[in-house]
Amino acid sequence: MAKSVMLTTEGYQKLVEELEYLTGEKKMEVAEKIKVARSFGDLSENSEYEDAKNEQGILEARIATIEATLKVAVVIDETNISTETVHVGSVVRLENLKLSKEVTYMITGSSEANPKEAKLSDESPVGKALIGHGVGDVVEVETPSGIIGFKILEISKK
């Protein structure tokens, strides 16, 4: 049985929109590229045709990945998220005790994680360590650069 994937409402909606784009507009665009490349003649030495077919393969793989994710998705109802402890969907303000610096992260499911947007997976070392802890708790996380302590300063909803 496939493992469920935790998604925020926003993350679920983004995947649905991406799937609609890929199966509609993008699929037609790639089909047109293949059609044009075929018109160039001999397919055995046609790099445009090879590129278009490769793009089609990548597109189909992404569509399959999104469809599989949506089938096992568990959408987190952010309105029911407690601010007593950290959960998927929580926004957590932390103090990095090693650097004496405040950071804020949103805890998401693994498919939504994006460190550049301060979205950490519940399966990442930091996300996993924070789950279930409350304001004032200090959690220690083993990282490649050593153990880092984080003090939970605030837990909120998005």
DSSP file with accessible surface (Angstrom, degrees, kcal/mol):
  #  RESIDUE AA STRUCTURE BP1 BP2  ACC     N-H-->O    O-->H-N    N-H-->O    O-->H-N    TCO  KAPPA ALPHA  PHI   PSI    X-CA   Y-CA   Z-CA
    1    1 A M              0   0  240      0, 0.0     2,-0.1     0, 0.0     0, 0.0   0.000 360.0 360.0 360.0 138.4    0.0    0.0    0.0
    2    2 A A        -     0   0   67      1,-0.1     2,-0.2     0, 0.0     0, 0.0  -0.375 360.0-111.5 -70.9 144.2    1.3    3.5   -0.9
    3    3 A K        -     0   0  142      1,-0.1    -1,-0.1    -2,-0.1    69,-0.1  -0.532  36.1-112.2 -73.7 137.5    2.4    5.8    1.9
    4    4 A S        -     0   0   63     -2,-0.2     2,-0.5    69,-0.1    69,-0.2  -0.359  24.0-139.8 -71.3 152.7    0.2    8.8    2.4
    5    5 A V  E     -a   73   0A  25     67,-1.9    69,-3.1    64,-0.3     2,-0.4  -0.969  10.8-136.6-117.1 123.0    1.6   12.2    1.5
    6    6 A M  E     +a   74   0A  57     -2,-0.5     2,-0.4    67,-0.2   105,-0.3  -0.662  30.2 174.9 -80.5 130.1    0.7   15.2    3.8
    7    7 A L  E     -a   75   0A   0     67,-2.5    69,-3.2    -2,-0.4     2,-0.1  -0.994  28.3-130.1-135.3 143.0   -0.2   18.3    1.9
    8    8 A T  E  >  -a   76   0A   1     -2,-0.4     4,-2.6    67,-0.2     5,-0.2  -0.424  38.2-105.8 -76.5 165.6   -1.4   21.7    2.9
    9    9 A T  H  > S+     0   0   68     67,-0.6     4,-2.5     1,-0.2     5,-0.2   0.924 124.1  50.4 -58.3 -42.8   -4.5   23.0    1.1
   10   10 A E  H  > S+     0   0   59      1,-0.2     4,-2.3     2,-0.2    -1,-0.2   0.917 110.5  48.6 -62.1 -44.2   -2.3   25.4   -0.8
   11   11 A G  H  > S+     0   0    6      2,-0.2     4,-1.9     1,-0.2    -1,-0.2   0.903 111.2  50.0 -64.6 -39.9    0.1   22.6   -1.8
   12   12 A Y  H  X S+     0   0   84     -4,-2.6     4,-2.3     1,-0.2    -2,-0.2   0.943 111.2  49.1 -62.7 -46.0   -2.7   20.4   -2.9
   13   13 A Q  H  X S+     0   0   89     -4,-2.5     4,-2.6     1,-0.2    -2,-0.2   0.895 108.2  53.7 -63.0 -39.9   -4.2   23.2   -5.0
   14   14 A K  H  X S+     0   0   99     -4,-2.3     4,-2.5     1,-0.2    -1,-0.2   0.905 109.6  48.4 -61.2 -41.6   -0.8   23.9   -6.6
   15   15 A L  H  X S+     0   0   20     -4,-1.9     4,-2.6     2,-0.2    -2,-0.2   0.912 110.8  50.1 -66.1 -41.3   -0.4   20.3   -7.7
   16   16 A V  H  X S+     0   0   29     -4,-2.3     4,-2.3     2,-0.2    -2,-0.2   0.932 112.9  46.9 -61.5 -44.7   -3.9   20.2   -9.1
   17   17 A E  H  X S+     0   0  105     -4,-2.6     4,-2.2     2,-0.2    -2,-0.2   0.903 112.0  49.8 -65.4 -40.4   -3.2   23.4  -11.1
   18   18 A E  H  X S+     0   0   66     -4,-2.5     4,-3.0    -5,-0.2     5,-0.2   0.923 110.3  50.8 -64.3 -41.3    0.1   22.1  -12.3
   19   19 A L  H  X S+     0   0   30     -4,-2.6     4,-2.7     1,-0.2     5,-0.2   0.924 109.3  50.4 -62.3 -43.4   -1.5   18.8  -13.4
   20   20 A E  H  X S+     0   0  125     -4,-2.3     4,-1.1     1,-0.2     5,-0.3   0.921 113.4  46.2 -60.3 -43.1   -4.2   20.7  -15.4
   21   21 A Y  H  <>S+     0   0   94     -4,-2.2     5,-2.4     1,-0.2     6,-0.5   0.939 114.7  46.6 -64.5 -47.3   -1.5   22.8  -17.1
   22   22 A L  I  <>S+     0   0   15     -4,-3.0     5,-0.9     1,-0.2    -2,-0.2   0.883 115.5  44.2 -66.2 -39.3    0.7   19.8  -17.9
   23   23 A T  I  <5S+     0   0   60     -4,-2.7    -1,-0.2    -5,-0.2    -2,-0.2   0.647 127.4  28.2 -81.7 -12.9   -2.2   17.6  -19.3
   24   24 A G  I  X5S+     0   0   27     -4,-1.1     4,-2.1    -3,-0.3     5,-0.2   0.627 129.9  13.2-106.6 -95.3   -3.7   20.5  -21.2
   25   25 A E  I  >5S+     0   0  121     -5,-0.3     4,-2.1     1,-0.2    -3,-0.2   0.886 128.7  47.1 -56.9 -48.0   -1.6   23.3  -22.6
   26   26 A K  I  ><S+     0   0   41     -5,-2.4     4,-2.4     1,-0.2    -1,-0.2   0.910 110.3  52.3 -67.0 -39.6    1.9   21.8  -22.1
   27   27 A K  H  ><S+     0   0   81     -5,-0.9     4,-2.3    -6,-0.5    -1,-0.2   0.909 111.1  47.6 -63.2 -41.5    0.9   18.4  -23.6
   28   28 A M  H  X S+     0   0  135     -4,-2.1     4,-2.2     2,-0.2    -1,-0.2   0.900 110.1  53.5 -65.9 -37.8   -0.4   20.2  -26.7
   29   29 A E  H  X S+     0   0   72     -4,-2.1     4,-1.9    -5,-0.2    -2,-0.2   0.928 111.1  44.9 -62.6 -44.5    2.8   22.3  -26.9
   30   30 A V  H  X S+     0   0    2     -4,-2.4     4,-2.3     1,-0.2    -1,-0.2   0.908 110.8  53.9 -68.0 -40.0    5.0   19.2  -26.8
   31   31 A A  H  X S+     0   0   55     -4,-2.3     4,-2.4     1,-0.2    -1,-0.2   0.900 108.3  50.5 -61.1 -38.8    2.8   17.3  -29.4
   32   32 A E  H  X S+     0   0  101     -4,-2.2     4,-2.7     2,-0.2    -1,-0.2   0.903 107.6  53.0 -66.0 -40.2    3.2   20.3  -31.7
   33   33 A K  H  X S+     0   0   87     -4,-1.9     4,-2.5     2,-0.2    -2,-0.2   0.909 110.3  48.1 -60.9 -41.3    7.0   20.2  -31.3
   34   34 A I  H  X S+     0   0   10     -4,-2.3     4,-2.5     2,-0.2    -2,-0.2   0.929 111.3  50.4 -65.5 -42.9    7.0   16.5  -32.2
   35   35 A K  H  X S+     0   0  137     -4,-2.4     4,-1.3     1,-0.2    -2,-0.2   0.931 112.7  45.8 -60.5 -46.2    4.8   17.2  -35.3
   36   36 A V  H  < S+     0   0   62     -4,-2.7     4,-0.4     1,-0.2     3,-0.4   0.927 112.4  50.9 -64.0 -44.3    7.1   20.0  -36.5
   37   37 A A  H >< S+     0   0    2     -4,-2.5     3,-1.4     1,-0.2    12,-0.3   0.880 105.9  55.9 -63.4 -36.6   10.2   17.9  -35.9
   38   38 A R  H >< S+     0   0  137     -4,-2.5     3,-1.7     1,-0.3    -1,-0.2   0.845  97.9  63.4 -61.9 -33.1    8.7   15.0  -37.9
   39   39 A S  T 3< S+     0   0   91     -4,-1.3    -1,-0.3    -3,-0.4    -2,-0.2   0.655  85.8  74.6 -69.1 -12.0    8.2   17.3  -40.8
   40   40 A F  T <  S-     0   0  122     -3,-1.4     2,-0.4    -4,-0.4    -1,-0.3   0.542 101.7-129.4 -78.4  -7.0   12.0   17.8  -41.1
   41   41 A G  S <  S+     0   0   41     -3,-1.7    -1,-0.2    -4,-0.1     5,-0.1  -0.794  73.8  55.4 107.3-138.4   12.3   14.3  -42.6
   42   42 A D    >   -     0   0  100     -2,-0.4     3,-0.8     1,-0.2    -3,-0.0  -0.085  56.8-162.4 -46.3 113.4   14.6   11.4  -41.5
   43   43 A L  G >  S+     0   0   63      1,-0.2     3,-1.2     2,-0.2    -1,-0.2   0.738  80.3  71.2 -74.8 -22.4   13.9   10.8  -37.8
   44   44 A S  G 3  S+     0   0   97      1,-0.3    -1,-0.2     5,-0.0    -2,-0.1   0.769 111.7  28.9 -67.7 -24.7   17.1    8.8  -37.3
   45   45 A E  G <  S+     0   0  168     -3,-0.8     2,-0.8     1,-0.0    -1,-0.3  -0.038  92.0 115.3-122.7  32.5   19.3   11.9  -37.6
   46   46 A N    <>  -     0   0    9     -3,-1.2     4,-2.1     1,-0.2     5,-0.1  -0.820  36.9-179.4-111.3  97.7   16.7   14.5  -36.3
   47   47 A S  H  > S+     0   0   71     -2,-0.8     4,-2.7     1,-0.2     5,-0.2   0.837  83.3  58.0 -67.6 -30.9   17.9   16.1  -33.1
   48   48 A E  H  > S+     0   0  100      2,-0.2     4,-2.3     1,-0.2    -1,-0.2   0.910 107.5  47.9 -64.1 -39.4   14.7   18.3  -32.8
   49   49 A Y  H  > S+     0   0   30    -12,-0.3     4,-2.6     2,-0.2     5,-0.2   0.936 111.9  49.0 -65.9 -44.9   12.6   15.1  -32.9
   50   50 A E  H  X S+     0   0  100     -4,-2.1     4,-2.5     1,-0.2    -2,-0.2   0.922 112.1  48.9 -60.0 -44.8   14.8   13.5  -30.2
   51   51 A D  H  X S+     0   0  102     -4,-2.7     4,-2.5     1,-0.2    -1,-0.2   0.912 112.1  48.3 -61.6 -43.9   14.6   16.6  -28.0
   52   52 A A  H  X S+     0   0    4     -4,-2.3     4,-2.2     2,-0.2    -2,-0.2   0.900 112.0  48.9 -65.6 -40.3   10.8   16.7  -28.4
   53   53 A K  H  X S+     0   0   74     -4,-2.6     4,-2.2     2,-0.2    -2,-0.2   0.898 111.3  50.2 -67.1 -38.2   10.4   13.0  -27.6
   54   54 A N  H  X S+     0   0   93     -4,-2.5     4,-2.3     2,-0.2    -2,-0.2   0.919 110.1  50.1 -63.9 -43.3   12.7   13.5  -24.5
   55   55 A E  H  X S+     0   0   47     -4,-2.5     4,-2.6     1,-0.2    -2,-0.2   0.905 109.2  52.5 -60.7 -39.3   10.6   16.4  -23.4
   56   56 A Q  H  X S+     0   0   58     -4,-2.2     4,-2.7     1,-0.2    -2,-0.2   0.917 108.5  50.2 -63.6 -41.3    7.5   14.3  -23.8
   57   57 A G  H  X S+     0   0   42     -4,-2.2     4,-2.1     2,-0.2    -2,-0.2   0.915 111.6  47.3 -63.3 -43.1    8.9   11.6  -21.7
   58   58 A I  H  X S+     0   0  123     -4,-2.3     4,-2.3     2,-0.2    -2,-0.2   0.918 112.3  50.9 -64.1 -41.8    9.8   14.0  -18.9
   59   59 A L  H  X S+     0   0   10     -4,-2.6     4,-2.5     1,-0.2    -2,-0.2   0.938 110.5  47.8 -61.2 -48.0    6.3   15.5  -19.1
   60   60 A E  H  X S+     0   0   73     -4,-2.7     4,-2.4     1,-0.2    -1,-0.2   0.879 110.7  52.2 -63.9 -36.9    4.6   12.2  -18.9
   61   61 A A  H  X S+     0   0   54     -4,-2.1     4,-2.3     2,-0.2    -1,-0.2   0.917 110.3  47.8 -65.5 -41.2    6.8   11.2  -15.9
   62   62 A R  H  X S+     0   0   93     -4,-2.3     4,-2.6     2,-0.2     5,-0.2   0.915 111.0  51.2 -66.7 -40.7    5.9   14.4  -14.1
   63   63 A I  H  X S+     0   0    5     -4,-2.5     4,-2.7     1,-0.2     5,-0.2   0.939 111.0  48.4 -59.9 -45.8    2.2   13.9  -14.8
   64   64 A A  H  X S+     0   0   53     -4,-2.4     4,-2.5     1,-0.2    -2,-0.2   0.900 110.8  51.1 -63.0 -39.4    2.4   10.3  -13.4
   65   65 A T  H  X S+     0   0   72     -4,-2.3     4,-2.3     2,-0.2    -1,-0.2   0.929 112.0  45.8 -63.6 -46.3    4.2   11.6  -10.3
   66   66 A I  H  X S+     0   0    0     -4,-2.6     4,-2.8     2,-0.2     5,-0.2   0.932 112.7  50.3 -64.1 -44.7    1.6   14.3   -9.6
   67   67 A E  H  X S+     0   0   87     -4,-2.7     4,-1.8     1,-0.2    -2,-0.2   0.917 111.6  48.5 -60.1 -42.3   -1.3   11.8  -10.2
   68   68 A A  H  X S+     0   0   57     -4,-2.5     4,-1.1    -5,-0.2    -1,-0.2   0.905 112.2  49.2 -65.1 -39.5    0.3    9.3   -7.8
   69   69 A T  H >< S+     0   0   25     -4,-2.3     3,-0.6     1,-0.2     4,-0.5   0.929 110.0  50.1 -64.6 -45.6    0.8   12.0   -5.2
   70   70 A L  H >< S+     0   0   31     -4,-2.8     3,-0.6     1,-0.2    -1,-0.2   0.837 104.5  59.6 -64.8 -31.3   -2.7   13.2   -5.4
   71   71 A K  H 3< S+     0   0  178     -4,-1.8    -1,-0.2     1,-0.2    -2,-0.2   0.829 116.7  31.4 -64.8 -32.9   -4.1    9.7   -5.1
   72   72 A V  T << S+     0   0   39     -4,-1.1   -67,-1.9    -3,-0.6    -1,-0.2   0.266  91.7 131.7-109.1  10.8   -2.5    9.2   -1.7
   73   73 A A  E <   -a    5   0A  24     -3,-0.6     2,-0.5    -4,-0.5   -67,-0.2  -0.388  40.1-161.9 -70.1 138.2   -2.6   12.9   -0.5
   74   74 A V  E     -a    6   0A  66    -69,-3.1   -67,-2.5    -2,-0.1     2,-0.5  -0.984  17.3-145.2-116.2 112.6   -3.9   13.7    2.9
   75   75 A V  E     -a    7   0A  64     -2,-0.5     2,-0.4   -69,-0.2   -67,-0.2  -0.706  10.5-135.0 -85.8 126.1   -4.9   17.4    3.0
   76   76 A I  E     -a    8   0A  25    -69,-3.2     2,-1.1    -2,-0.5   -67,-0.6  -0.656   9.8-137.3 -80.7 126.9   -4.2   19.1    6.3
   77   77 A D    >   -     0   0   78     -2,-0.4     3,-1.7     1,-0.2     4,-0.2  -0.757  15.0-163.5 -85.5 101.3   -7.1   21.3    7.4
   78   78 A E  G >  S+     0   0   37     -2,-1.1     3,-1.2     1,-0.3    -1,-0.2   0.743  82.7  67.0 -61.2 -23.9   -5.2   24.3    8.7
   79   79 A T  G 3  S+     0   0   97      1,-0.2    -1,-0.3    -3,-0.1    -2,-0.0   0.781 102.0  48.0 -69.1 -22.7   -8.2   25.6   10.6
   80   80 A N  G <  S+     0   0  128     -3,-1.7     2,-0.4     2,-0.1    -1,-0.2   0.340  82.8 120.6 -97.7   5.9   -8.0   22.6   12.9
   81   81 A I    <   -     0   0   13     -3,-1.2     2,-0.2    -4,-0.2     8,-0.0  -0.561  59.7-134.0 -75.5 129.7   -4.2   22.9   13.6
   82   82 A S        -     0   0   45     -2,-0.4     5,-0.1     1,-0.1     3,-0.1  -0.526   7.3-153.7 -78.1 147.0   -3.4   23.4   17.2
   83   83 A T  S    S+     0   0   62     -2,-0.2    72,-0.2     1,-0.1    52,-0.2   0.239  84.1  82.4-102.0  12.2   -0.9   26.1   18.2
   84   84 A E  S    S+     0   0  142      1,-0.2    51,-0.5    50,-0.1     2,-0.3   0.850 103.9  13.0 -79.6 -39.8    0.0   24.2   21.3
   85   85 A T  B    S-B  134   0B  45     49,-0.2     2,-0.3    -3,-0.1    49,-0.2  -0.921  90.6 -90.7-134.7 163.9    2.4   21.8   19.5
   86   86 A V        +     0   0    0     47,-2.1    46,-2.6    44,-0.5     2,-0.3  -0.573  50.7 161.0 -78.9 131.6    4.1   21.7   16.1
   87   87 A H    >   -     0   0   71     -2,-0.3     3,-2.3    44,-0.2    20,-0.3  -0.878  52.8 -70.3-135.6 170.9    2.3   19.8   13.3
   88   88 A V  T 3  S+     0   0   12     -2,-0.3    20,-0.2     1,-0.3     3,-0.1  -0.485 126.7  32.7 -61.8 129.8    2.4   19.7    9.6
   89   89 A G  T 3  S+     0   0    0     18,-3.7    69,-0.6     1,-0.4    -1,-0.3   0.208  91.5 128.4 101.6 -12.9    1.0   23.1    8.6
   90   90 A S  E <   -C  157   0C   0     -3,-2.3    17,-2.8    67,-0.1     2,-0.5  -0.467  53.5-141.9 -75.3 146.9    2.4   24.9   11.6
   91   91 A V  E     -CD 156 106C  28     65,-3.1    65,-3.0    15,-0.2     2,-0.5  -0.952  25.1-164.9-104.8 124.2    4.5   28.1   11.2
   92   92 A V  E     -CD 155 105C   0     13,-3.6    13,-2.5    -2,-0.5     2,-0.5  -0.954  16.0-157.1-122.1 124.5    7.2   27.9   13.8
   93   93 A R  E     +CD 154 104C  73     61,-2.6    60,-2.8    -2,-0.5    61,-1.7  -0.892  27.9 179.2 -97.6 125.6    9.5   30.8   15.0
   94   94 A L  E     -CD 152 103C   0      9,-3.6     9,-2.5    -2,-0.5     2,-0.6  -0.866  31.0-133.7-125.7 157.6   12.7   29.4   16.4
   95   95 A E  E     -CD 151 102C  59     56,-2.3    56,-2.2    -2,-0.3     2,-0.9  -0.970  20.2-141.3-109.6 121.6   15.9   30.5   17.9
   96   96 A N  E  >> -CD 150 101C  16      5,-3.6     4,-1.5    -2,-0.6     5,-1.4  -0.745  14.6-162.1 -78.4 108.6   18.9   28.8   16.5
   97   97 A L  T  45S+     0   0   70     52,-2.6    -1,-0.2    -2,-0.9    53,-0.1   0.782  84.5  56.4 -70.1 -24.4   20.9   28.5   19.7
   98   98 A K  T  45S+     0   0  113     51,-0.6    -1,-0.2     1,-0.2    52,-0.1   0.893 122.3  25.7 -72.6 -38.7   24.2   27.8   17.9
   99   99 A L  T  45S-     0   0  111      2,-0.2    -2,-0.2    -3,-0.2    -1,-0.2   0.461  98.1-129.5-102.2  -5.7   24.0   31.1   15.9
  100  100 A S  T  <5 +     0   0   94     -4,-1.5     2,-0.4     1,-0.2    -3,-0.2   0.934  66.3 131.8  51.3  49.9   21.8   33.1   18.3
  101  101 A K  E   < -D   96   0C 126     -5,-1.4    -5,-3.6     2,-0.0     2,-0.3  -0.985  57.0-126.8-134.5 140.3   19.6   33.9   15.4
  102  102 A E  E     +D   95   0C 110     -2,-0.4     2,-0.3    -7,-0.2    -7,-0.2  -0.698  29.2 177.2 -87.5 140.8   15.8   33.7   14.9
  103  103 A V  E     -D   94   0C  27     -9,-2.5    -9,-3.6    -2,-0.3     2,-0.4  -0.964  16.9-149.1-137.9 152.3   14.3   31.8   12.0
  104  104 A T  E     +D   93   0C  69     -2,-0.3     2,-0.3   -11,-0.2   -11,-0.2  -0.994  19.0 176.1-126.5 130.8   10.8   31.0   10.9
  105  105 A Y  E     -D   92   0C  56    -13,-2.5   -13,-3.6    -2,-0.4     2,-0.5  -0.960  25.5-139.3-129.9 151.2    9.7   27.9    9.1
  106  106 A M  E     -De  91 119C  16     12,-2.7    14,-2.7    -2,-0.3     2,-0.6  -0.928  24.6-135.1-103.6 133.1    6.5   26.3    7.9
  107  107 A I  E     + e   0 120C   0    -17,-2.8   -18,-3.7    -2,-0.5     2,-0.2  -0.795  37.0 166.1 -91.1 123.0    6.4   22.6    8.4
  108  108 A T  E     - e   0 121C   0     12,-3.1    14,-2.1    -2,-0.6    15,-0.2  -0.754  41.1 -84.5-125.9 174.6    5.0   20.9    5.3
  109  109 A G    >>  -     0   0    1     -2,-0.2     3,-1.4  -103,-0.2     4,-0.8  -0.344  53.2 -99.0 -72.1 165.5    4.7   17.4    3.9
  110  110 A S  G >4 S+     0   0   54      1,-0.3     3,-0.6     2,-0.2    11,-0.1   0.830 120.4  58.0 -61.8 -31.7    7.8   16.2    1.9
  111  111 A S  G 34 S+     0   0   60   -105,-0.3    -1,-0.3     1,-0.2  -104,-0.1   0.705 110.1  44.1 -75.5 -15.5    6.3   17.0   -1.5
  112  112 A E  G <4 S+     0   0   23     -3,-1.4    -1,-0.2  -106,-0.3    -2,-0.2   0.517  82.9 125.6-100.5  -9.4    5.9   20.7   -0.6
  113  113 A A    <<  +     0   0   40     -4,-0.8     7,-0.2    -3,-0.6    -6,-0.1  -0.229  23.7 160.9 -57.8 136.8    9.2   21.2    1.1
  114  114 A N  B > > -F  119   0C  54      5,-2.4     5,-2.1     1,-0.1     3,-1.8  -0.649  23.2-165.6-157.9  94.9   11.3   24.1   -0.2
  115  115 A P  G > 5S+     0   0  102      0, 0.0     3,-1.7     0, 0.0     5,-0.1   0.819  89.9  62.9 -55.8 -31.2   14.1   25.5    2.0
  116  116 A K  G 3 5S+     0   0  200      1,-0.3    -2,-0.0     2,-0.1     0, 0.0   0.787 108.8  42.2 -64.0 -26.3   14.4   28.6   -0.1
  117  117 A E  G < 5S-     0   0  106     -3,-1.8    -1,-0.3     2,-0.2   -11,-0.1   0.190 121.0-109.8-101.5  13.6   10.8   29.5    0.9
  118  118 A A  T < 5S+     0   0   35     -3,-1.7   -12,-2.7     1,-0.2     2,-0.6   0.836  73.8 140.3  59.9  35.8   11.4   28.4    4.5
  119  119 A K  E   < -eF 106 114C  23     -5,-2.1    -5,-2.4   -14,-0.2     2,-0.4  -0.945  32.6-167.8-110.4 112.7    9.2   25.3    4.1
  120  120 A L  E     -e  107   0C  22    -14,-2.7   -12,-3.1    -2,-0.6     2,-0.1  -0.845  20.1-118.8-104.8 139.4   10.6   22.3    5.9
  121  121 A S  E >   -e  108   0C  13     -2,-0.4     3,-1.2   -14,-0.2     6,-0.4  -0.398  15.1-129.4 -70.0 145.9    9.5   18.8    5.4
  122  122 A D  T 3  S+     0   0   35    -14,-2.1    -1,-0.1     1,-0.2     9,-0.1   0.603 112.8  54.8 -68.7  -9.7    8.1   16.9    8.4
  123  123 A E  T 3  S+     0   0   82    -15,-0.2    -1,-0.2     4,-0.1   -14,-0.1   0.488  86.3  99.6-100.9  -6.7   10.5   14.2    7.4
  124  124 A S  S <> S-     0   0   28     -3,-1.2     4,-3.2     1,-0.1     5,-0.3  -0.372  90.1-106.6 -73.3 160.6   13.6   16.5    7.4
  125  125 A P  H  > S+     0   0   87      0, 0.0     4,-1.9     0, 0.0     5,-0.1   0.928 120.4  40.7 -55.7 -45.5   15.9   16.3   10.5
  126  126 A V  H  > S+     0   0   23      2,-0.2     4,-2.0     1,-0.2     5,-0.2   0.947 117.6  47.4 -68.9 -47.8   14.7   19.7   11.8
  127  127 A G  H  > S+     0   0    0     -6,-0.4     4,-1.8     1,-0.2    -5,-0.2   0.932 112.8  48.9 -58.6 -46.0   11.0   19.1   10.9
  128  128 A K  H  < S+     0   0  139     -4,-3.2    -1,-0.2    -7,-0.3    -2,-0.2   0.902 111.1  50.5 -61.8 -40.4   11.0   15.7   12.4
  129  129 A A  H  < S+     0   0   25     -4,-1.9    -1,-0.2    -5,-0.3    -2,-0.2   0.846 111.0  48.9 -67.7 -32.9   12.6   17.0   15.6
  130  130 A L  H >< S+     0   0    0     -4,-2.0     3,-2.4    -5,-0.1   -44,-0.5   0.822  82.6 108.3 -78.3 -31.3   10.0   19.8   16.0
  131  131 A I  T 3< S+     0   0   63     -4,-1.8   -44,-0.2     1,-0.3     3,-0.1  -0.213  89.2  11.3 -53.7 129.2    6.9   17.7   15.5
  132  132 A G  T 3  S+     0   0   47    -46,-2.6    -1,-0.3     1,-0.3     2,-0.2   0.299 100.8 116.8  88.4  -9.0    5.0   17.3   18.8
  133  133 A H    <   -     0   0   71     -3,-2.4   -47,-2.1   -47,-0.1    -1,-0.3  -0.578  49.8-145.5 -93.2 159.2    7.0   19.9   20.7
  134  134 A G  B >   -B   85   0B  12    -49,-0.2     3,-2.1    -2,-0.2    18,-0.3  -0.588  35.5 -59.5-117.9 177.9    5.6   23.1   22.2
  135  135 A V  T 3  S+     0   0   83    -51,-0.5    18,-0.2     1,-0.3    -1,-0.1  -0.285 121.7  24.0 -58.2 134.7    6.6   26.7   22.8
  136  136 A G  T 3  S+     0   0   40     16,-3.3    -1,-0.3     1,-0.4    17,-0.1   0.123  91.7 126.8  94.7 -20.4    9.6   26.9   25.1
  137  137 A D    <   -     0   0   66     -3,-2.1    15,-2.8    15,-0.1     2,-0.5  -0.399  50.9-145.4 -69.8 147.0   10.9   23.5   24.2
  138  138 A V  E     -G  151   0C  76     13,-0.2     2,-0.4    -3,-0.1    13,-0.2  -0.968  16.6-169.6-112.1 125.1   14.4   23.1   23.1
  139  139 A V  E     -G  150   0C   6     11,-2.8    11,-2.8    -2,-0.5     2,-0.4  -0.919  11.7-143.8-114.8 143.8   15.0   20.4   20.5
  140  140 A E  E     -G  149   0C 144     -2,-0.4     2,-0.4     9,-0.2     9,-0.2  -0.909  14.0-165.7-108.7 136.2   18.4   19.2   19.3
  141  141 A V  E     -G  148   0C   4      7,-2.9     7,-2.8    -2,-0.4     2,-0.6  -0.981  17.1-135.2-125.2 129.2   19.0   18.3   15.7
  142  142 A E  E     +G  147   0C 157     -2,-0.4     5,-0.2     5,-0.2   -16,-0.0  -0.721  34.6 171.0 -83.5 123.3   21.9   16.3   14.3
  143  143 A T  E >   -G  146   0C  32      3,-1.7     3,-2.2    -2,-0.6    -2,-0.0  -0.804  50.9 -97.8-123.5 168.9   23.2   18.0   11.2
  144  144 A P  T 3  S+     0   0  149      0, 0.0     3,-0.1     0, 0.0    -2,-0.0   0.818 126.1  50.5 -57.9 -27.4   26.3   17.4    9.0
  145  145 A S  T 3  S-     0   0   84      1,-0.3     2,-0.2     3,-0.0    -3,-0.0   0.283 126.4 -87.0 -94.5  10.9   28.0   20.3   10.9
  146  146 A G  E <   - G   0 143C  31     -3,-2.2    -3,-1.7     2,-0.1     2,-0.3  -0.582  67.6 -30.2 117.1-176.6   27.1   18.9   14.3
  147  147 A I  E     - G   0 142C 102     -5,-0.2     2,-0.4    -2,-0.2    -5,-0.2  -0.618  55.6-166.2 -82.0 131.3   24.2   19.1   16.8
  148  148 A I  E     - G   0 141C  22     -7,-2.8    -7,-2.9    -2,-0.3     2,-0.4  -0.971   9.1-144.6-119.4 133.8   22.2   22.3   16.7
  149  149 A G  E     - G   0 140C  13     -2,-0.4   -52,-2.6    -9,-0.2   -51,-0.6  -0.773  12.4-167.5 -96.7 139.7   19.7   23.3   19.3
  150  150 A F  E     -CG  96 139C   7    -11,-2.8   -11,-2.8    -2,-0.4     2,-0.5  -0.997   8.6-153.5-125.6 129.9   16.5   25.2   18.5
  151  151 A K  E     -CG  95 138C  85    -56,-2.2   -56,-2.3    -2,-0.4     2,-0.6  -0.896  21.2-129.5-100.6 128.7   14.2   26.8   21.0
  152  152 A I  E     +C   94   0C   1    -15,-2.8   -16,-3.3    -2,-0.5   -58,-0.2  -0.680  32.4 171.2 -80.6 116.4   10.6   27.1   19.9
  153  153 A L  E     +     0   0C  42    -60,-2.8     2,-0.3    -2,-0.6   -59,-0.2   0.767  62.8   0.4 -94.9 -33.5    9.5   30.7   20.4
  154  154 A E  E     -C   93   0C  89    -61,-1.7   -61,-2.6   -20,-0.1     2,-0.4  -0.978  51.0-158.9-159.4 143.9    6.1   30.7   18.7
  155  155 A I  E     +C   92   0C  12     -2,-0.3     2,-0.3   -72,-0.2   -63,-0.2  -0.997  29.9 155.5-126.3 125.8    3.8   28.3   16.9
  156  156 A S  E     -C   91   0C  36    -65,-3.0   -65,-3.1    -2,-0.4     2,-0.3  -0.847  39.9-103.8-139.6 177.0    1.1   29.8   14.7
  157  157 A K  E      C   90   0C  91     -2,-0.3   -67,-0.1   -67,-0.2   -78,-0.0  -0.720 360.0 360.0 -99.5 157.4   -1.1   29.0   11.7
  158  158 A K              0   0  142    -69,-0.6    -1,-0.1    -2,-0.3   -68,-0.0  -0.214 360.0 360.0 -63.5 360.0   -0.3   30.3    8.2
